[in-house]
Structures are given as C-alpha cells and as structure tokens.
Amino acid sequence: MTNRIIILLCGLLLGFSSFAMSLQDAKHQGLVGEQQNGYLAVVKNAPGIAALVKEINAKRQAHYEKIAKQNGIAVNDVAKLAAEKAIARAEKGHMIQDNSGRWIKK
C-alpha cells in the first residue's frame, strides 16, 4: 500500500469526529466493537446503538469506496487496512473482534 492510502485512512479515522462522543461512550460501555472487516458492530443492544452503528458504517463505506476508487484498489482491501488500524488504536477495555470472530476486550 502506498503512503497516500495510509494518509487517506488516517483522515478516514479522524473523519468520524462528529460521532466521537456518542461513539466513545458506546465503546467505553462495551456496546459496540471494531470488527475484522473494517466496520463497527453492535456487541450489546441498547437504545440508539443500532442506529449509531448503521450511520457510522454508512459513512465508513462511503470513505472506503472513495479511497478505493482514488487508488484503483478493491474496497475490501481498504476496509481491511482500516480494520487493522482501528483495532490497533482501540483503547484498553474496548471490544474488538478477534480473528475467529469472537468479541474480546482489548
């Protein structure tokens, strides 16, 4: 992957700042987690969580598509790289999906 893709992915992760408070609260409470596929998932149901996840994932999908198109690569490749970065950046105590698909606390 090129440096350009890495820079775009960093921008992608920072681009979700409009959701930062709600998303951070949900992550701190273990309600949502980062999946291996680059998207957020509901770990425990709570009011408004499914809508938050759906909205964030729609924005992620749009960003992944834009980055993929700009770089002539597959959307899934962009999403996988974003997943690696999001999981690596997850704070201690946040939920992440392991390689077998199980939810674990980082």
C-alpha positions, 0 to 999 in steps of 0.5 A, spaced: 500 500 500 502 506 498 503 512 503 497 516 500 492 510 502 495 510 509 494 518 509 487 517 506 485 512 512 488 516 517 483 522 515 478 516 514 479 515 522 479 522 524 473 523 519 468 520 524 469 526 529 462 528 529 460 521 532 466 521 537 462 522 543 456 518 542 461 513 539 466 513 545 461 512 550 458 506 546 465 503 546 467 505 553 460 501 555 462 495 551 456 496 546 459 496 540 466 493 537 471 494 531 470 488 527 475 484 522 472 487 516 473 494 517 466 496 520 463 497 527 458 492 530 453 492 535 456 487 541 450 489 546 443 492 544 441 498 547 437 504 545 440 508 539 446 503 538 443 500 532 442 506 529 449 509 531 452 503 528 448 503 521 450 511 520 457 510 522 458 504 517 454 508 512 459 513 512 465 508 513 463 505 506 462 511 503 470 513 505 472 506 503 469 506 496 472 513 495 479 511 497 478 505 493 476 508 487 482 514 488 487 508 488 484 503 483 484 498 489 478 493 491 474 496 497 475 490 501 482 491 501 481 498 504 476 496 509 481 491 511 487 496 512 482 500 516 480 494 520 487 493 522 488 500 524 482 501 528 483 495 532 490 497 533 488 504 536 482 501 540 483 503 547 484 498 553 477 495 555 474 496 548 471 490 544 474 488 538 473 482 534 478 477 534 480 473 528 475 467 529 470 472 530 469 472 537 468 479 541 474 480 546 476 486 550 482 489 548 
